[in-house]
Amino acid sequence: MRLDRILLAACLAATLGACTTTGTDPGPNPRVAKSDNALEGARVHTELAQSYMQNGDLQGALTKLNKALSFDPNYVPAHTVMAVLYERIGNQAEAEKHYRRAAALAPDKGDANNNLGAFLCKTGRAAEAGQYFQKAVADPFYQTPAVAWTNAGRCLEATGDTAGAEDDYRKAIALDPQNAEALLQVATLLFQQNDAFRARAFLQRYDGLGQASPAGLKLGHDIELRLGNKDAARNYSRRLQSQFPDSEQARAVDSTASQ
């Protein structure tokens, strides 16, 4: 289940004031300057924390994130990165606290709501997660709503609501026709519904993206077998054995072929 990429950008402060004809420069506003310095400090330390995490230094990252929040306790990206860090080390309670804090500070932002929804879904709270996915896609400025629709589909699928899941996956594909995960999931659901012909169409779109996976190749093998196309099924099998020889799917195809 995908979290939105954490994008850190400097905030530009703009002030509106009454026009004056005196030409006198009032000088810097100490309160604005202090606020700008706090924001810059939070941003810099959050970016450093991300670099530390990428290099595997989670303790160093935690130190930098605490420093970032000491500059600005309401800096949303710092709470988001903190949540990711705590989730990585298995501290679910702290991860949830920071995901919720980010969403509370940015209640109308798609990325913060999607991230919280994804976390809640992974921890078995699908009904609550759905509320945050809906808030995410309601943000007209959210750049990746297809991600939230895909996450929502996975969450519904995990509860057994395959019809609702397929509907959400299709919404994701409508927004992003190259959404590999949604294409593969729709193909899988259609195959499970014994609609191998339409499943093949979605899988071919997925395969055309050049993002081969064990699950996708195994599904292609199974679809072609069901449709009676043994040569096409063998081609998927060869690709699976060549690209992912140690995968569970490759072993399953081997086992079927030997029977």
Backbone as JSON, one array per atom type, in Angstrom:
{
  "sequence": "MRLDRILLAACLAATLGACTTTGTDPGPNPRVAKSDNALEGARVHTELAQSYMQNGDLQGALTKLNKALSFDPNYVPAHTVMAVLYERIGNQAEAEKHYRRAAALAPDKGDANNNLGAFLCKTGRAAEAGQYFQKAVADPFYQTPAVAWTNAGRCLEATGDTAGAEDDYRKAIALDPQNAEALLQVATLLFQQNDAFRARAFLQRYDGLGQASPAGLKLGHDIELRLGNKDAARNYSRRLQSQFPDSEQARAVDSTASQ",
  "N": [[0.85, -1.19, 0.0], [0.61, 2.11, -0.91], [2.34, 4.98, 0.27], [2.2, 8.51, -0.08], [4.76, 10.18, -1.89], [7.12, 11.97, -0.02], [7.25, 15.27, -0.17], [9.27, 18.02, 0.15], [9.15, 21.43, 0.43], [10.19, 24.78, 0.31], [8.44, 27.3, 2.04], [6.89, 30.2, 0.85], [6.61, 33.32, 2.12], [4.12, 35.75, 2.05], [3.15, 39.08, 2.37], [0.54, 41.39, 2.85], [0.06, 44.77, 2.65], [-0.99, 48.12, 3.51], [-0.97, 50.71, 1.02], [1.64, 53.1, 0.78], [2.86, 56.44, 0.64], [5.1, 57.54, 1.55], [7.59, 56.46, 1.15], [9.24, 55.4, 3.02], [11.19, 52.84, 4.4], [10.07, 50.38, 6.45], [11.63, 48.44, 7.58], [12.71, 45.1, 8.58], [10.26, 42.81, 9.82], [10.33, 41.64, 13.01], [8.84, 39.46, 14.03], [7.96, 38.08, 11.74], [10.43, 37.43, 10.6], [11.45, 35.7, 12.57], [9.59, 33.63, 12.42], [10.04, 32.72, 9.81], [12.67, 31.8, 10.07], [12.29, 29.67, 11.84], [10.72, 27.96, 10.3], [12.48, 27.4, 8.21], [14.51, 26.11, 9.61], [13.16, 23.82, 10.48], [12.57, 22.66, 8.01], [15.14, 22.15, 6.89], [16.28, 20.33, 8.74], [14.47, 18.24, 8.56], [14.85, 17.4, 5.92], [17.49, 16.54, 6.15], [17.07, 14.41, 7.88], [15.66, 12.67, 6.21], [17.68, 12.01, 4.41], [19.42, 10.67, 6.13], [17.83, 8.46, 6.75], [17.66, 7.2, 4.27], [20.24, 6.32, 4.09], [20.3, 4.43, 6.02], [20.69, 5.18, 8.65], [18.93, 5.28, 11.19], [18.76, 6.15, 13.82], [20.18, 8.56, 13.77], [18.49, 9.91, 12.04], [16.17, 10.13, 13.58], [17.07, 11.84, 15.58], [17.47, 14.19, 14.08], [14.86, 14.69, 13.24], [13.55, 15.19, 15.64], [14.85, 17.55, 16.22], [13.96, 19.12, 14.1], [11.23, 19.35, 14.76], [11.5, 20.77, 17.07], [12.11, 23.25, 16.14], [9.78, 23.86, 14.68], [6.89, 22.8, 15.79], [4.62, 22.21, 14.36], [5.2, 21.41, 11.82], [4.31, 19.81, 9.04], [5.61, 17.95, 7.12], [7.71, 16.97, 8.75], [6.37, 15.53, 10.74], [5.25, 13.57, 9.12], [7.52, 12.2, 8.06], [8.57, 11.34, 10.47], [6.56, 9.57, 11.26], [6.84, 7.59, 9.28], [9.4, 6.68, 9.91], [9.03, 5.63, 12.52], [7.22, 3.63, 11.92], [8.82, 2.0, 10.4], [10.59, 0.99, 12.29], [8.93, -0.49, 13.79], [7.31, 0.63, 15.76], [4.28, 1.04, 16.2], [2.38, 2.58, 17.57], [3.56, 5.14, 17.99], [3.99, 5.78, 15.32], [1.36, 5.97, 14.35], [0.48, 8.13, 15.89], [1.93, 10.28, 14.8], [1.19, 10.21, 12.09], [-1.5, 10.84, 12.4], [-1.25, 13.35, 13.53], [-0.12, 14.81, 11.42], [-2.24, 14.71, 9.58], [-4.17, 16.06, 11.02], [-3.07, 18.61, 11.15], [-3.08, 19.28, 8.5], [-5.81, 19.13, 7.34], [-7.25, 19.13, 4.95], [-5.63, 18.22, 2.97], [-4.55, 16.08, 0.4], [-2.34, 14.26, 0.42], [-1.59, 13.91, 3.15], [-3.93, 12.83, 4.24], [-4.23, 10.5, 2.69], [-1.94, 9.1, 3.47], [-2.43, 8.59, 6.19], [-4.75, 7.05, 5.91], [-3.72, 4.83, 4.52], [-2.03, 3.75, 6.46], [-3.88, 3.09, 8.5], [-5.37, 1.16, 7.18], [-3.49, -0.86, 6.79], [-3.21, -1.65, 9.38], [-5.53, -2.9, 9.98], [-7.94, -1.43, 10.12], [-10.14, -0.85, 8.26], [-12.62, 0.46, 7.77], [-12.4, 2.97, 9.03], [-10.17, 3.87, 7.66], [-11.18, 4.24, 5.08], [-12.58, 6.64, 5.26], [-10.57, 8.54, 5.3], [-9.33, 8.15, 2.84], [-11.35, 9.08, 1.2], [-11.41, 11.76, 1.93], [-8.92, 12.44, 0.98], [-9.12, 12.21, -1.86], [-10.91, 14.19, -2.29], [-9.57, 16.53, -2.26], [-8.94, 19.15, -4.32], [-6.48, 19.92, -5.25], [-4.76, 17.88, -4.97], [-2.18, 15.94, -6.19], [-1.87, 13.26, -6.86], [-4.33, 11.56, -6.95], [-5.03, 9.05, -7.9], [-3.44, 7.29, -6.52], [-4.59, 7.25, -3.96], [-7.14, 6.21, -4.59], [-6.37, 3.67, -5.45], [-5.24, 2.61, -3.11], [-7.54, 2.66, -1.54], [-9.04, 0.75, -2.9], [-7.52, -1.58, -2.46], [-7.84, -1.78, 0.28], [-10.61, -2.22, 0.57], [-10.75, -4.64, -0.79], [-9.37, -6.3, 0.93], [-11.21, -6.6, 2.92], [-13.06, -8.19, 1.77], [-14.84, -7.02, 0.06], [-15.12, -7.17, -2.99], [-16.42, -6.08, -5.2], [-16.66, -3.34, -4.59], [-13.96, -2.81, -4.38], [-13.03, -3.26, -7.01], [-14.37, -1.2, -8.3], [-13.13, 1.07, -7.17], [-10.49, 0.64, -8.05], [-10.87, 0.94, -10.79], [-11.54, 3.62, -10.9], [-9.11, 4.7, -10.21], [-7.59, 3.92, -12.45], [-8.9, 5.34, -14.42], [-8.08, 7.91, -13.85], [-5.35, 7.63, -13.99], [-4.1, 6.02, -16.46], [-1.84, 4.44, -16.58], [-1.46, 3.21, -14.2], [0.01, 0.8, -12.66], [-0.41, -1.0, -10.5], [-3.21, -0.88, -10.03], [-4.18, -1.79, -12.51], [-3.21, -4.44, -12.54], [-4.56, -5.46, -10.33], [-7.27, -5.27, -11.08], [-7.25, -7.03, -13.26], [-6.69, -9.39, -11.88], [-8.96, -9.66, -10.21], [-10.99, -9.94, -12.14], [-10.22, -12.33, -13.33], [-10.59, -14.04, -11.17], [-13.3, -13.95, -11.14], [-13.95, -15.58, -13.17], [-13.79, -14.41, -15.66], [-11.88, -14.56, -17.92], [-11.21, -13.52, -20.41], [-11.62, -10.7, -20.37], [-9.95, -10.21, -18.24], [-7.48, -10.79, -19.38], [-7.2, -8.59, -21.11], [-6.8, -6.41, -19.36], [-4.49, -7.29, -18.11], [-2.69, -7.34, -20.23], [-2.45, -4.61, -20.7], [-1.19, -3.9, -18.33], [1.17, -5.43, -18.58], [2.29, -4.17, -20.74], [3.43, -1.94, -19.67], [5.93, -2.57, -18.91], [6.67, -3.42, -16.38], [7.3, -5.96, -15.13], [6.3, -8.57, -12.91], [6.38, -11.21, -10.45], [3.75, -11.94, -9.68], [2.2, -10.86, -11.76], [3.17, -12.23, -14.04], [2.6, -14.88, -13.38], [-0.18, -14.72, -13.26], [-0.72, -14.12, -15.95], [0.1, -16.52, -17.14], [-1.82, -18.27, -16.01], [-4.21, -17.19, -16.98], [-3.95, -17.54, -19.77], [-3.81, -20.31, -19.92], [-6.39, -20.97, -19.05], [-7.83, -19.92, -21.12], [-7.1, -21.63, -23.07], [-4.76, -21.3, -24.51], [-1.98, -22.63, -24.91], [0.65, -22.19, -25.83], [1.06, -19.45, -25.39], [0.78, -19.47, -22.64], [3.03, -20.99, -21.92], [5.0, -19.22, -22.69], [4.68, -17.12, -20.81], [5.36, -18.64, -18.57], [8.07, -19.25, -19.09], [9.19, -16.68, -18.99], [8.69, -16.07, -16.33], [10.21, -18.03, -15.0], [12.72, -17.27, -15.87], [13.08, -14.56, -15.08], [12.26, -14.43, -12.4], [13.24, -16.68, -10.79], [13.34, -17.71, -8.18], [10.97, -17.17, -6.99], [7.81, -17.54, -5.28], [5.71, -17.84, -7.05], [6.97, -18.86, -9.34], [7.74, -21.38, -8.41], [5.22, -22.45, -8.02], [4.21, -22.65, -10.63], [6.05, -24.46, -11.68], [5.4, -26.69, -10.15], [2.8, -27.21, -11.04], [3.27, -27.82, -13.72], [4.67, -30.18, -13.52], [2.86, -32.04, -12.77]],
  "CA": [[0.0, 0.0, 0.0], [1.54, 3.21, -1.13], [2.3, 6.31, 0.87], [2.63, 9.53, -1.03], [6.13, 10.65, -1.78], [7.22, 13.13, 0.88], [7.86, 16.38, -0.89], [9.57, 19.14, 1.02], [9.36, 22.66, -0.33], [10.25, 25.99, 1.14], [7.23, 28.11, 1.98], [7.14, 31.6, 0.55], [5.71, 34.17, 2.89], [3.7, 36.97, 1.36], [2.41, 39.96, 3.26], [-0.22, 42.45, 2.19], [0.02, 45.96, 3.5], [-1.58, 49.31, 2.9], [-0.04, 51.48, 0.2], [2.14, 54.3, 1.45], [3.52, 57.36, -0.29], [6.22, 58.19, 2.22], [8.85, 55.89, 0.67], [10.03, 54.97, 4.16], [11.29, 51.4, 4.58], [9.85, 50.12, 7.87], [12.58, 47.45, 8.07], [12.18, 43.75, 8.74], [9.35, 42.53, 10.93], [11.0, 40.6, 13.82], [8.01, 38.26, 14.18], [8.0, 37.35, 10.47], [11.77, 36.87, 10.45], [11.56, 34.56, 13.48], [8.78, 32.55, 11.87], [10.74, 32.2, 8.64], [13.82, 31.04, 10.54], [11.8, 28.42, 12.42], [10.29, 27.11, 9.19], [13.68, 26.97, 7.5], [15.18, 25.13, 10.46], [12.38, 22.57, 10.42], [12.73, 22.08, 6.67], [16.51, 21.64, 6.71], [16.5, 19.14, 9.57], [13.65, 17.16, 8.02], [15.54, 16.89, 4.73], [18.65, 15.77, 6.63], [16.55, 13.15, 8.42], [15.36, 11.79, 5.07], [18.96, 11.51, 3.9], [19.91, 9.68, 7.09], [17.02, 7.25, 6.6], [18.07, 6.55, 3.03], [21.54, 5.69, 4.34], [20.13, 3.43, 7.06], [21.0, 5.71, 9.99], [17.62, 5.65, 11.73], [18.95, 6.92, 15.05], [20.51, 9.92, 13.35], [17.28, 10.51, 11.47], [15.29, 10.48, 14.69], [17.63, 13.04, 16.21], [17.2, 15.33, 13.2], [13.42, 14.96, 13.24], [13.24, 15.88, 16.91], [15.36, 18.92, 16.08], [13.03, 19.81, 13.19], [10.0, 19.68, 15.48], [11.8, 21.81, 18.07], [12.01, 24.52, 15.41], [8.37, 24.1, 14.33], [6.12, 21.6, 16.19], [3.5, 22.0, 13.45], [5.7, 21.2, 10.46], [3.68, 18.57, 8.59], [6.55, 16.95, 6.59], [8.48, 16.35, 9.83], [5.5, 14.52, 11.35], [5.1, 12.47, 8.17], [8.75, 11.42, 8.05], [8.66, 10.7, 11.78], [5.65, 8.43, 11.22], [7.46, 6.56, 8.45], [10.52, 6.13, 10.67], [8.53, 4.78, 13.6], [6.63, 2.44, 11.3], [9.92, 1.15, 9.95], [11.2, 0.29, 13.42], [7.91, -1.31, 14.43], [6.59, 1.32, 16.84], [3.04, 1.43, 15.54], [1.68, 3.62, 18.33], [4.16, 6.43, 17.66], [3.73, 6.03, 13.9], [-0.02, 6.44, 14.23], [0.39, 9.47, 16.49], [2.46, 11.3, 13.89], [0.31, 10.25, 10.91], [-2.71, 11.58, 12.78], [-0.9, 14.76, 13.73], [0.04, 15.41, 10.09], [-3.57, 14.88, 8.99], [-4.88, 17.11, 11.78], [-2.49, 19.91, 10.78], [-3.41, 19.54, 7.09], [-7.02, 18.3, 7.22], [-7.8, 19.12, 3.6], [-4.57, 17.85, 2.03], [-4.68, 14.72, -0.06], [-1.25, 13.35, 0.8], [-1.65, 13.6, 4.58], [-5.08, 11.94, 4.47], [-3.93, 9.21, 2.09], [-0.93, 8.41, 4.29], [-3.1, 8.07, 7.39], [-5.63, 5.97, 5.48], [-2.9, 3.65, 4.2], [-1.57, 3.17, 7.73], [-5.01, 2.48, 9.19], [-5.74, -0.05, 6.46], [-2.48, -1.89, 7.08], [-3.37, -2.1, 10.76], [-6.81, -3.58, 10.13], [-9.07, -0.53, 10.38], [-10.55, -0.48, 6.9], [-13.73, 1.41, 7.76], [-11.87, 4.31, 9.33], [-9.26, 4.24, 6.57], [-11.96, 4.7, 3.94], [-12.94, 8.05, 5.46], [-9.42, 9.38, 4.95], [-9.14, 8.09, 1.39], [-12.35, 9.97, 0.59], [-10.93, 13.13, 2.14], [-7.76, 12.64, 0.1], [-9.51, 12.44, -3.26], [-11.72, 15.41, -2.34], [-8.66, 17.68, -2.36], [-8.81, 19.45, -5.75], [-5.08, 20.2, -5.58], [-4.0, 16.65, -4.74], [-1.58, 15.61, -7.48], [-1.89, 11.82, -7.16], [-5.54, 10.92, -6.4], [-5.08, 7.64, -8.28], [-2.8, 6.52, -5.44], [-5.58, 7.06, -2.89], [-8.16, 5.28, -5.06], [-5.78, 2.33, -5.45], [-5.17, 2.19, -1.71], [-8.91, 2.39, -1.1], [-9.43, -0.52, -3.48], [-6.84, -2.66, -1.72], [-8.43, -1.85, 1.61], [-11.89, -2.89, 0.44], [-10.51, -6.02, -1.18], [-8.95, -7.04, 2.12], [-12.41, -6.88, 3.72], [-13.94, -9.06, 1.0], [-15.72, -6.24, -0.82], [-14.43, -7.16, -4.28], [-17.11, -5.17, -6.12], [-16.23, -1.99, -4.24], [-12.54, -2.7, -4.7], [-12.88, -3.11, -8.46], [-14.84, 0.15, -8.65], [-12.08, 2.02, -6.81], [-9.36, 0.44, -8.97], [-11.23, 1.52, -12.09], [-11.43, 5.08, -10.75], [-7.67, 5.0, -10.26], [-7.14, 3.76, -13.83], [-9.46, 6.45, -15.2], [-7.25, 9.08, -13.59], [-3.97, 7.32, -14.38], [-4.17, 4.77, -17.23], [-0.62, 3.66, -16.42], [-1.37, 2.78, -12.81], [0.31, -0.63, -12.79], [-1.02, -1.78, -9.43], [-4.65, -0.97, -10.26], [-4.4, -2.64, -13.68], [-2.99, -5.82, -12.14], [-5.6, -5.88, -9.4], [-8.51, -5.49, -11.84], [-7.05, -8.28, -14.0], [-6.79, -10.48, -10.91], [-10.36, -9.8, -9.79], [-11.76, -10.46, -13.27], [-9.87, -13.75, -13.47], [-11.25, -14.74, -10.07], [-14.72, -14.0, -11.49], [-14.02, -16.43, -14.36], [-13.86, -13.6, -16.88], [-10.48, -14.58, -18.34], [-10.99, -12.7, -21.6], [-11.42, -9.3, -19.96], [-8.76, -10.19, -17.39], [-6.33, -10.71, -20.28], [-7.08, -7.23, -21.64], [-6.17, -5.56, -18.35], [-3.12, -7.76, -17.88], [-1.86, -6.89, -21.36], [-2.14, -3.2, -20.45], [-0.19, -3.93, -17.26], [2.41, -5.97, -19.12], [2.83, -3.18, -21.66], [4.15, -0.9, -18.93], [7.3, -3.02, -18.69], [6.92, -3.58, -14.94], [7.03, -7.37, -14.87], [6.34, -9.02, -11.52], [5.99, -12.62, -10.35], [2.29, -12.07, -9.65], [1.68, -10.58, -13.09], [3.53, -13.3, -14.98], [1.82, -16.07, -13.0], [-1.55, -14.48, -13.68], [-0.75, -14.27, -17.4], [0.17, -17.97, -17.39], [-3.09, -18.89, -15.65], [-5.24, -16.7, -17.91], [-3.79, -18.18, -21.07], [-4.2, -21.71, -19.77], [-7.85, -21.04, -18.99], [-8.35, -19.62, -22.47], [-6.68, -22.69, -23.97], [-3.6, -20.88, -25.31], [-0.84, -23.25, -24.23], [1.92, -21.56, -26.22], [1.15, -18.18, -24.66], [1.0, -19.81, -21.23], [4.43, -21.39, -21.78], [5.82, -18.01, -22.78], [4.64, -16.5, -19.47], [6.11, -19.5, -17.66], [9.5, -19.05, -19.35], [9.56, -15.37, -18.47], [8.65, -16.16, -14.87], [11.38, -18.81, -14.56], [13.94, -16.54, -16.21], [13.22, -13.3, -14.35], [12.03, -14.58, -10.96], [13.33, -18.14, -10.58], [13.2, -18.09, -6.78], [9.69, -16.68, -6.47], [6.74, -18.49, -4.95], [4.92, -18.07, -8.26], [7.73, -19.76, -10.22], [7.63, -22.72, -7.85], [3.85, -22.94, -8.23], [4.09, -23.04, -12.04], [6.83, -25.68, -11.79], [4.64, -27.77, -9.55], [1.68, -27.51, -11.93], [3.78, -28.42, -14.96], [5.18, -31.52, -13.25], [1.76, -32.93, -12.4]],
  "C": [[0.88, 1.24, 0.0], [1.26, 4.42, -0.26], [2.69, 7.3, -0.21], [4.07, 9.88, -0.79], [6.14, 11.9, -0.92], [7.96, 14.24, 0.17], [8.05, 17.55, 0.06], [9.86, 20.37, 0.18], [9.39, 23.83, 0.63], [8.97, 26.78, 0.95], [7.62, 29.57, 1.72], [6.12, 32.45, 1.29], [5.4, 35.43, 2.11], [2.89, 37.82, 2.33], [1.74, 41.05, 2.44], [-0.29, 43.63, 3.14], [-0.62, 47.11, 2.77], [-0.53, 50.06, 2.11], [0.4, 52.72, 0.98], [2.88, 55.15, 0.45], [4.75, 57.98, 0.34], [7.56, 57.7, 1.7], [9.74, 55.41, 1.81], [10.01, 53.45, 4.28], [11.13, 51.09, 6.06], [10.83, 49.11, 8.45], [11.92, 46.1, 8.28], [11.28, 43.64, 9.96], [9.96, 41.4, 11.76], [10.18, 39.32, 13.93], [8.04, 37.42, 12.9], [9.35, 36.69, 10.28], [11.95, 35.64, 11.35], [10.79, 33.37, 12.96], [9.46, 31.89, 10.68], [11.94, 31.35, 9.05], [13.41, 29.69, 11.12], [11.41, 27.44, 11.31], [11.5, 26.55, 8.44], [14.44, 25.91, 8.32], [14.47, 23.78, 10.42], [12.58, 21.87, 9.08], [14.1, 21.43, 6.51], [16.72, 20.35, 7.5], [15.64, 17.96, 9.1], [14.3, 16.55, 6.78], [16.77, 16.08, 5.13], [18.2, 14.42, 7.17], [16.23, 12.17, 7.31], [16.65, 11.19, 4.49], [19.53, 10.44, 4.82], [19.14, 8.37, 6.94], [17.42, 6.48, 5.35], [19.39, 5.82, 3.19], [21.49, 4.66, 5.48], [20.44, 3.89, 8.47], [19.7, 6.21, 10.62], [17.75, 6.45, 13.03], [19.29, 8.36, 14.73], [19.31, 10.64, 12.78], [16.33, 10.95, 12.56], [15.76, 11.74, 15.4], [17.3, 14.28, 15.39], [15.72, 15.69, 13.19], [12.99, 15.64, 14.54], [13.72, 17.33, 16.87], [14.43, 19.73, 15.18], [11.78, 20.25, 13.94], [10.26, 20.66, 16.62], [11.78, 23.19, 17.42], [10.54, 24.86, 15.14], [7.57, 22.84, 14.64], [4.98, 21.27, 15.24], [3.94, 21.77, 12.0], [5.27, 19.82, 9.98], [4.68, 17.55, 8.02], [7.37, 16.26, 7.67], [7.66, 15.27, 10.51], [5.34, 13.32, 10.41], [6.34, 11.59, 8.15], [8.94, 10.69, 9.38], [7.77, 9.46, 11.82], [6.25, 7.28, 10.43], [8.6, 5.88, 9.21], [10.02, 5.18, 11.76], [7.88, 3.5, 13.05], [7.73, 1.47, 10.88], [10.53, 0.37, 11.11], [10.17, -0.48, 14.25], [7.18, -0.67, 15.6], [5.3, 1.89, 16.25], [2.31, 2.56, 16.26], [2.23, 5.0, 18.0], [3.93, 6.78, 16.19], [2.33, 6.6, 13.72], [-0.17, 7.86, 14.77], [0.84, 10.54, 15.49], [1.67, 11.35, 12.57], [-0.95, 11.06, 11.22], [-2.4, 13.06, 12.98], [-0.75, 15.46, 12.39], [-1.32, 15.67, 9.45], [-4.37, 15.96, 9.72], [-4.36, 18.49, 11.42], [-2.81, 20.29, 9.34], [-4.68, 18.77, 6.73], [-7.61, 18.22, 5.82], [-6.79, 18.67, 2.55], [-4.63, 16.36, 1.69], [-3.59, 13.8, 0.44], [-1.32, 12.96, 2.26], [-2.79, 12.63, 4.88], [-4.85, 10.56, 3.86], [-2.95, 8.42, 2.96], [-1.56, 7.82, 5.55], [-4.02, 6.91, 7.01], [-4.87, 4.7, 5.19], [-2.43, 2.97, 5.48], [-2.72, 2.46, 8.44], [-5.43, 1.18, 8.51], [-4.77, -1.18, 6.77], [-2.63, -2.44, 8.49], [-4.79, -2.57, 11.04], [-8.01, -2.71, 10.41], [-9.59, 0.04, 9.07], [-11.64, 0.57, 6.88], [-13.26, 2.83, 8.03], [-10.96, 4.79, 8.22], [-10.03, 4.83, 5.4], [-12.34, 6.17, 4.05], [-11.79, 8.96, 5.02], [-9.09, 9.3, 3.47], [-10.13, 9.02, 0.69], [-11.96, 11.43, 0.77], [-9.76, 13.43, 1.22], [-8.2, 12.99, -1.32], [-10.4, 13.68, -3.4], [-10.87, 16.66, -2.46], [-8.44, 18.01, -3.84], [-7.38, 19.71, -6.19], [-4.18, 18.98, -5.35], [-3.48, 16.13, -6.09], [-1.67, 14.13, -7.84], [-3.14, 11.14, -6.56], [-5.65, 9.45, -6.78], [-4.43, 6.76, -7.22], [-3.82, 6.24, -4.33], [-6.68, 6.1, -3.33], [-7.63, 3.85, -5.08], [-5.68, 1.78, -4.03], [-6.56, 1.84, -1.18], [-9.39, 1.05, -1.64], [-8.8, -1.69, -2.76], [-7.47, -2.86, -0.34], [-9.78, -2.57, 1.55], [-11.72, -4.35, 0.06], [-10.13, -6.87, 0.03], [-10.13, -7.39, 3.02], [-13.37, -7.81, 3.01], [-14.9, -8.34, 0.08], [-15.06, -6.11, -2.2], [-15.09, -6.23, -5.28], [-16.7, -3.73, -5.86], [-14.78, -1.77, -4.58], [-12.34, -2.48, -6.19], [-13.31, -1.71, -8.9], [-13.77, 1.19, -8.33], [-10.86, 1.87, -7.72], [-9.65, 1.08, -10.32], [-11.19, 3.05, -12.04], [-9.96, 5.5, -10.82], [-7.17, 4.94, -11.69], [-7.67, 4.89, -14.7], [-8.62, 7.71, -15.04], [-5.82, 8.87, -14.07], [-3.97, 5.98, -15.12], [-2.93, 3.9, -17.12], [-0.39, 3.26, -14.96], [-1.23, 1.26, -12.78], [-0.42, -1.46, -11.73], [-2.51, -1.96, -9.66], [-4.97, -1.87, -11.44], [-4.25, -4.12, -13.3], [-4.11, -6.31, -11.22], [-6.92, -6.11, -10.11], [-8.41, -6.79, -12.63], [-7.23, -9.49, -13.08], [-8.24, -10.73, -10.5], [-11.21, -10.38, -10.92], [-11.47, -11.95, -13.48], [-10.56, -14.58, -12.39], [-12.76, -14.86, -10.32], [-14.97, -14.83, -12.75], [-14.24, -15.65, -15.66], [-12.43, -13.46, -17.41], [-10.22, -13.68, -19.54], [-10.76, -11.24, -21.23], [-10.21, -9.17, -19.04], [-7.51, -10.06, -18.25], [-6.13, -9.29, -20.79], [-6.4, -6.31, -20.63], [-4.73, -5.99, -18.09], [-2.19, -7.33, -19.01], [-1.51, -5.41, -21.21], [-1.07, -3.08, -19.36], [1.17, -4.37, -17.81], [3.09, -4.97, -20.05], [3.58, -2.06, -20.99], [5.59, -1.29, -18.65], [7.67, -3.17, -17.24], [6.61, -5.02, -14.53], [7.18, -7.7, -13.4], [5.98, -10.5, -11.49], [4.49, -12.81, -10.39], [1.7, -11.86, -11.04], [1.96, -11.69, -14.08], [2.77, -14.59, -14.65], [0.37, -15.9, -13.43], [-1.68, -14.64, -15.19], [-0.73, -15.74, -17.8], [-1.2, -18.61, -17.15], [-4.22, -18.45, -16.59], [-5.15, -17.44, -19.24], [-4.13, -19.67, -21.02], [-5.72, -21.85, -19.78], [-8.48, -20.77, -20.35], [-7.9, -20.66, -23.5], [-5.49, -22.36, -24.85], [-2.32, -21.38, -24.64], [0.49, -22.61, -24.59], [2.12, -20.25, -25.48], [1.41, -18.43, -23.18], [2.45, -20.21, -21.0], [5.36, -20.18, -21.86], [5.84, -17.26, -21.45], [5.47, -17.32, -18.48], [7.62, -19.32, -17.84], [9.98, -17.72, -18.8], [9.63, -15.4, -16.94], [9.89, -16.89, -14.35], [12.69, -18.05, -14.81], [14.15, -15.32, -15.3], [13.08, -13.45, -12.83], [12.08, -16.06, -10.58], [13.1, -18.58, -9.14], [11.87, -17.68, -6.16], [8.73, -17.83, -6.16], [5.93, -18.85, -6.2], [5.65, -19.01, -9.23], [7.66, -21.19, -9.73], [6.25, -23.31, -8.09], [3.66, -23.4, -9.68], [4.86, -24.33, -12.29], [6.05, -26.88, -11.3], [3.47, -28.19, -10.44], [2.15, -28.24, -13.16], [4.22, -29.86, -14.76], [4.09, -32.53, -12.93], [1.22, -33.67, -13.64]]
}
